[in-house]
Amino acid sequence: ITTVQDMNGDTNKCLKFYYYMRTDEKCTLDVLTKSTSGSVSSSLWSRNKDYGENWNYGEINIKSNENFQAIFQATPKDSWLGTFALDDVYFEKGSCNQSSLCDLESGLSSCSWFNVQGLFKT
């Protein structure tokens, strides 16, 4: 759980973080928010697959009219837990930069990237 985010008249914050997730599809990693009044949101972001030995980047636009905390929640299914880790968790004022929202799950073209294999000779 993060520290309380003071919205101080703002309505948008960008939550940025890196996550490590070794699991099968029996476990999920979710991000929720909890307002200072105690209400908890539904999942704003969720992953449920094995990402191997890689650290992955995540960012979430969070809109709120009141101060809140972000909650990272790892949920096991059955008795298999998996391995989860977080690093460099921080907030920036305003909305996330949409051009940086790319996790390659929807293909290279959605990221404005392209495959350069074969373009360079060794």
C-alpha positions in Angstrom: 0.0 0.0 0.0 1.3 3.5 -0.9 1.4 6.6 1.2 -1.7 8.8 1.1 -1.8 10.9 -2.1 -2.9 14.4 -1.4 -5.0 15.5 -4.4 -4.8 19.1 -3.4 -7.3 20.3 -6.0 -6.0 17.9 -8.7 -8.1 15.1 -10.1 -5.5 13.0 -11.9 -2.3 11.2 -10.8 -0.2 8.8 -12.7 1.0 5.8 -10.8 4.2 4.4 -12.2 6.0 1.2 -11.1 7.9 -1.9 -12.1 6.7 -5.4 -11.3 8.1 -8.9 -11.4 5.7 -11.8 -11.7 6.5 -15.5 -11.8 3.3 -17.5 -11.7 1.0 -19.5 -13.8 -2.5 -18.2 -14.6 -3.7 -19.3 -11.1 -2.6 -16.0 -9.5 -3.4 -12.3 -10.2 -1.7 -9.0 -9.4 -4.2 -6.1 -9.1 -4.0 -2.4 -8.3 -6.9 -0.8 -6.5 -7.3 2.5 -4.6 -8.6 3.2 -1.1 -9.9 6.7 -0.4 -9.4 8.4 2.9 -13.1 7.9 3.6 -12.5 4.1 3.4 -14.1 3.2 0.1 -12.1 0.7 -2.0 -12.2 0.7 -5.8 -12.5 -2.2 -8.1 -9.3 -3.3 -9.9 -7.8 -0.5 -12.0 -5.1 -2.7 -13.5 -4.6 -6.5 -13.5 -2.2 -9.1 -14.7 -2.4 -12.9 -14.5 0.4 -14.5 -16.4 4.0 -15.5 -16.0 6.4 -12.8 -17.2 9.5 -14.9 -16.8 12.7 -13.5 -15.3 11.8 -10.0 -16.6 10.9 -6.8 -14.8 8.0 -5.0 -16.5 6.8 -1.4 -16.5 3.3 -0.4 -15.5 1.5 2.9 -15.2 -2.1 3.7 -14.4 -4.1 6.9 -14.7 -6.0 7.5 -11.4 -8.8 10.0 -11.2 -10.0 10.9 -7.8 -11.7 13.9 -6.1 -10.3 12.9 -2.7 -7.0 11.7 -1.2 -6.3 8.0 -1.7 -3.8 5.2 -1.4 -2.9 2.7 -4.1 -3.1 -1.0 -3.0 -1.1 -3.7 -4.8 -2.9 -7.0 -4.2 -1.5 -10.5 -5.2 -4.2 -13.1 -5.1 -3.5 -16.8 -5.2 -5.8 -19.3 -6.7 -5.9 -22.8 -5.1 -2.7 -23.1 -3.1 -0.2 -21.9 -5.7 1.3 -18.5 -4.7 3.9 -17.5 -7.2 6.5 -14.8 -6.8 5.7 -11.1 -7.0 7.9 -8.0 -6.5 7.5 -4.3 -6.9 10.1 -1.6 -7.4 10.3 2.2 -8.1 6.7 2.9 -7.2 5.9 6.6 -7.5 3.2 9.1 -8.5 3.4 12.0 -10.9 0.9 14.9 -11.0 -1.5 14.8 -13.9 -2.4 12.0 -16.3 0.0 9.5 -17.6 1.6 10.2 -21.0 -0.4 8.0 -23.3 2.5 7.5 -25.7 4.4 5.6 -23.0 1.5 3.2 -22.3 2.8 0.1 -24.1 3.2 -3.4 -22.8 3.4 -5.2 -26.2 0.4 -7.5 -25.4 -1.6 -5.8 -28.1 1.2 -5.9 -30.7 4.0 -3.7 -31.9 1.9 -1.4 -34.0 -0.1 -0.2 -30.9 3.2 1.0 -29.4 4.4 2.9 -32.5 7.3 0.5 -32.6 8.5 -1.8 -35.4 10.7 -4.8 -35.7 14.2 -3.9 -36.9 15.5 -7.4 -37.4 17.5 -7.6 -40.5 18.0 -3.9 -40.9 21.5 -3.9 -39.4 24.4 -6.0 -40.8 27.1 -7.4 -38.4 
